[in-house]
Amino acid sequence: AAGWLSWTATGPGAAARAAALLLLAAGVALAAARHPSAGRQAGGLAVAAGLLTVAAAGGTVRPVLPAMWTVPAYLACGIAPLAVARSNRLPGAVRQGLVQASAAVQGLALLWTLPLLGVALMGPAAWIERVWSGAPGGLRAAITADVPWPPYSETVPVVLVAVAGVLVLAREAVGRVRALSGALVLGWATALVLPSVLDVPYAVGLAALGCLTAGALAAATWPRTPERPSPLHLTATVLAPLTTLPLVLLSLAGQGATLAVTGALTALFAAASWTRRLAPVAAPAALVYATALACATGAAAGWRPQETAVLVLVVPVAAALLAARLGDTARATVPVEVTGATAALLAFGLAVASGDLPMLALVLALCGVIASGTALRPGRRPVAFAGTALFVLAAWVRLAAWDVGTPEAYTLPVTVPALVVGALGRRRDGQVSSWTAYGPGLAATLVPSLLAAWGDTHWARPLLLGVAALAVTLLGARHHLQAPLLLGGTVLALDALHELAPYIVQVTDALPRWVPPALAGLLLLAVGATYEQRLRDARRVREFLGTMR
């Protein structure tokens, strides 16, 4: 009841009467906490006494101050019990309770600052839908484009600085690393909201956020002596890219601001990536902002998406070169490669969205070159498969752009390299199966050509396919290779069946109806009479095929 009277007091007199009641309750709680019989309850009673004292003191000064100073006033009263807690005359439990009461007040004050921090971080997201529509004059208007400004937020920096100062002064009691990390976060939050609180001009606000990013990176690199980063360094490393979020979003208001901010961030994080401690974060961040700079440059120059895609491919090239320089053992290598692959995927998406097949083929071919260059490194040999697939896709897209519909034009560029690679593999290792060496390459052309021949009404493709299948079959038999023999023989038989089918149908129609059943019966009789011989023949064929590779 006394707390409610203090909060609703409209004048100094009513506030003083409520404060007297609160102080009386605080005195009772403190006296009970100091009594020897308090035991485990001493800490809780001390917390209650501290909170009641803070409520009394803050309620006394609240009516005479502007509304925006209410939280700072209560915070100042909440910090005061820390001085009392340093006295050795009080029991340890009582001192600990006063410290906890002060910490609770400071925590509530920090909760009060969260709305403004949220607006400062995510408020500029409204510019995503208003890209390059024109920047306002003041930073506050740019941040609150679609969100309201929290009331009484002008004193938020005071609260943040006060709590940060308490952490620095109490670093021995709290723990040096935790206290300094917390003070660093609060100092960063102060610098983040201060430009909007002061409502500086738009350009000045962008410069302030850029300096804050550079300061966080500098804090993450200092001191340089320890190889293993401490929690303080990790905190600064996280704060640096977090600061760039509102900075980049705010820069979307103007074309020049976007180009300047993305270019500056690219250079800043690229310089920071030379530090081994920051490389796993700074190097990918530099590539991300380089990608954003490439997209913004293309848009500013009026380029089409497919032309911008070629410019974006500069980022995967830089990522591949940087990864090769770092080596496979560096922690930053994999993040750099993943970022480069993501940029290449963005370029592919831009080329696909444009619908320009020749430019899409160019983008795929350039990605294949990058992948092939990456595969030259000993630890990245499997990337060669991706490079081969990209080259094949580039060739197919180019053929589609030329309106080429012949399937062999698409399959032969795959078959020939595959057969060459298979031949080289078998020369290096004679135990490699012919199915592994030649099966994929032969099937890549024979199967699509067979499907096309079955639907082709002309004689040229079936004839050429039959000749090719016969040659493959003979080569398989000559060199005792199972895959060419079976694949070529199967395709040859099916192709011949397709070509002879009309004549077989005509002959069947010309014969009496009893002839086909009679022939089938004679065939069954012949097979039954020579059953054992057929089994031996089948066994010999299986053994013969088993000797092939």
BELQUIFEN-V458414 format. One record per backbone hydrogen bond with DSSP energy under -1.0 kcal/mol. NH is the residue of the N-H (numbers start at 0). CO is the residue of the C=O. E is the energy in kcal/mol with one decimal. If there is no record, write none. Layout:
NH_CO_E, NH_CO_E
This chain:
4_0_-2.2, 5_1_-2.3, 6_2_-2.2, 7_3_-2.0, 14_10_-2.1, 15_11_-2.3, 16_12_-2.1, 17_13_-2.1, 18_14_-2.3, 19_15_-2.1, 20_16_-1.7, 21_17_-2.3, 22_18_-2.9, 23_19_-2.1, 24_20_-2.2, 25_21_-2.5, 26_22_-2.7, 27_23_-2.2, 28_24_-2.4, 29_25_-2.7, 30_26_-2.7, 31_27_-2.2, 32_28_-2.2, 33_29_-1.8, 37_34_-2.1, 40_37_-1.9, 41_38_-1.5, 44_40_-2.5, 45_41_-2.3, 46_42_-2.2, 47_43_-2.3, 48_44_-2.5, 49_45_-2.5, 50_46_-2.5, 51_47_-2.5, 52_48_-2.1, 53_49_-2.3, 54_50_-2.5, 55_51_-2.2, 56_52_-2.7, 57_53_-3.0, 58_54_-2.1, 59_55_-1.3, 60_56_-1.5, 61_57_-1.7, 64_61_-1.3, 68_65_-1.6, 69_66_-1.6, 72_68_-1.9, 73_69_-2.3, 74_70_-2.5, 75_71_-2.5, 76_72_-2.1, 77_73_-1.9, 78_74_-1.8, 79_75_-1.2, 81_78_-1.6, 82_79_-1.6, 83_79_-1.0, 84_80_-2.4, 86_83_-1.8, 94_90_-2.3, 95_91_-2.4, 96_92_-2.1, 97_93_-2.2, 98_94_-2.1, 99_95_-2.2, 100_96_-2.3, 101_97_-2.3, 102_98_-2.4, 103_99_-2.3, 104_100_-2.0, 105_101_-2.4, 106_102_-2.4, 107_103_-2.3, 108_104_-2.2, 109_105_-2.2, 110_106_-2.1, 111_107_-1.5, 116_112_-1.9, 117_113_-2.8, 118_114_-2.1, 119_115_-2.6, 120_116_-2.0, 121_117_-2.8, 122_118_-1.7, 124_121_-1.6, 125_122_-1.5, 126_123_-2.1, 127_124_-1.8, 131_251_-3.6, 132_129_-1.7, 133_252_-2.5, 138_199_-2.8, 141_137_-1.2, 142_138_-2.3, 143_139_-2.4, 155_152_-1.5, 158_154_-1.7, 159_155_-2.4, 160_156_-2.5, 161_157_-2.3, 162_158_-2.3, 163_159_-2.2, 164_160_-2.5, 165_161_-2.0, 166_162_-2.2, 167_163_-2.1, 168_164_-2.4, 169_165_-2.2, 170_167_-1.1, 173_169_-2.7, 174_170_-1.9, 178_174_-3.0, 179_175_-2.5, 180_176_-2.4, 181_177_-2.5, 182_178_-2.6, 183_179_-2.3, 184_180_-2.2, 185_181_-2.4, 186_182_-2.7, 187_183_-2.4, 188_184_-2.5, 189_185_-2.3, 190_186_-2.3, 191_187_-1.9, 192_188_-2.0, 193_189_-2.1, 196_192_-2.3, 197_193_-2.6, 199_194_-1.9, 201_136_-2.1, 204_200_-2.3, 205_201_-2.0, 206_202_-2.1, 207_203_-2.3, 208_204_-2.2, 209_205_-2.2, 210_206_-2.4, 211_207_-2.1, 212_208_-2.1, 213_209_-2.2, 214_210_-2.5, 215_211_-2.2, 216_212_-2.2, 217_213_-2.3, 218_214_-2.4, 219_215_-1.7, 220_216_-1.1, 233_229_-2.4, 234_230_-2.3, 235_231_-2.0, 236_232_-2.3, 237_233_-1.8, 238_234_-2.1, 239_235_-1.7, 241_237_-1.4, 242_238_-1.9, 246_242_-1.3, 247_243_-2.8, 248_244_-2.1, 249_245_-2.6, 250_246_-1.7, 252_249_-1.6, 253_250_-1.2, 257_253_-2.1, 258_254_-2.1, 259_255_-2.5, 260_256_-2.8, 261_257_-2.4, 262_258_-1.9, 263_259_-2.4, 264_260_-2.8, 265_261_-2.1, 266_262_-2.2, 267_263_-2.7, 268_264_-2.6, 269_265_-1.9, 270_266_-2.2, 271_267_-2.0, 272_268_-1.6, 273_270_-1.1, 274_271_-1.7, 278_274_-1.6, 280_277_-1.5, 281_277_-3.7, 282_278_-1.7, 284_280_-1.8, 285_281_-2.6, 286_282_-1.9, 287_283_-2.4, 288_284_-2.5, 289_285_-1.9, 290_286_-2.1, 291_287_-2.1, 292_288_-2.4, 293_289_-2.3, 294_290_-2.3, 295_291_-2.6, 296_292_-2.6, 297_293_-2.3, 298_294_-2.3, 299_295_-2.6, 300_296_-2.2, 302_297_-2.6, 307_303_-2.2, 308_304_-2.0, 309_305_-1.0, 310_306_-1.3, 311_307_-2.3, 312_308_-1.3, 313_310_-1.5, 314_311_-1.8, 316_312_-1.5, 317_313_-2.4, 318_314_-2.7, 319_315_-2.5, 320_316_-2.3, 321_317_-2.6, 322_318_-2.6, 323_319_-2.0, 324_320_-1.8, 325_321_-2.4, 326_322_-2.2, 335_331_-2.1, 336_332_-2.4, 337_333_-2.7, 338_334_-2.3, 339_335_-2.4, 340_336_-2.5, 341_337_-2.2, 342_338_-2.2, 343_339_-2.2, 344_340_-2.1, 345_341_-2.0, 346_342_-2.3, 347_343_-2.3, 348_344_-2.4, 349_345_-2.4, 350_346_-2.2, 351_347_-2.6, 352_348_-2.6, 353_349_-1.3, 359_355_-2.2, 360_356_-2.6, 361_357_-1.9, 362_358_-2.5, 363_359_-2.5, 364_360_-2.3, 365_361_-2.5, 366_362_-2.4, 367_363_-2.1, 368_364_-2.0, 369_365_-2.2, 370_366_-2.6, 371_367_-2.5, 372_368_-2.4, 373_369_-2.2, 374_370_-2.0, 376_373_-1.6, 379_376_-1.7, 382_379_-1.4, 383_380_-2.2, 384_381_-1.4, 386_382_-2.2, 387_383_-2.6, 388_384_-2.4, 389_385_-2.2, 390_386_-2.3, 391_387_-2.5, 392_388_-2.5, 393_389_-2.5, 394_390_-2.3, 395_391_-2.6, 396_392_-2.8, 397_393_-2.2, 398_394_-2.3, 399_395_-2.6, 400_396_-2.1, 401_397_-1.4, 402_399_-1.4, 403_398_-2.4, 409_406_-1.1, 410_406_-2.0, 411_407_-2.4, 413_410_-1.1, 414_410_-2.6, 415_411_-2.5, 417_413_-1.8, 418_414_-2.8, 419_415_-2.2, 420_416_-2.8, 421_417_-2.3, 422_418_-2.6, 423_419_-2.4, 424_420_-2.3, 425_421_-2.4, 426_422_-2.1, 427_423_-1.9, 428_424_-2.4, 431_428_-1.5, 433_548_-4.3, 436_432_-2.2, 437_433_-3.0, 438_433_-1.2, 441_437_-2.6, 442_438_-2.6, 443_439_-1.8, 445_441_-2.8, 446_442_-1.3, 448_444_-2.1, 449_445_-2.4, 450_446_-2.3, 451_447_-2.3, 452_448_-2.5, 453_449_-2.0, 455_452_-1.1, 462_458_-1.9, 463_459_-2.7, 464_460_-2.8, 465_461_-2.4, 466_462_-2.4, 467_463_-2.5, 468_464_-2.9, 469_465_-2.5, 470_466_-2.3, 471_467_-2.4, 472_468_-2.4, 473_469_-2.6, 474_470_-2.3, 475_471_-2.4, 476_472_-2.3, 477_473_-2.6, 478_474_-2.2, 480_475_-2.7, 484_480_-1.4, 485_481_-2.7, 486_482_-2.6, 487_483_-2.2, 488_484_-2.3, 489_485_-2.5, 490_486_-2.4, 491_487_-2.5, 492_488_-2.5, 493_489_-2.5, 494_490_-2.5, 495_491_-2.5, 496_492_-2.6, 497_493_-2.2, 498_494_-2.0, 499_495_-2.8, 500_496_-1.4, 503_499_-2.5, 504_500_-2.3, 505_501_-2.0, 506_502_-2.7, 507_503_-2.6, 508_504_-2.2, 509_505_-1.7, 510_506_-1.6, 514_511_-1.3, 517_513_-1.8, 518_514_-2.9, 519_515_-2.4, 520_516_-2.4, 521_517_-2.5, 522_518_-2.3, 523_519_-2.1, 524_520_-2.4, 525_521_-2.5, 526_522_-2.5, 527_523_-2.7, 528_524_-2.6, 529_525_-1.6, 530_527_-1.1, 533_529_-2.5, 534_530_-2.3, 535_531_-2.1, 536_532_-2.4, 537_533_-2.8, 538_534_-2.5, 539_535_-2.4, 540_536_-2.5, 541_537_-2.4, 542_538_-2.5, 543_539_-2.5, 544_540_-2.7, 545_541_-2.1, 546_542_-1.3, 548_479_-1.7
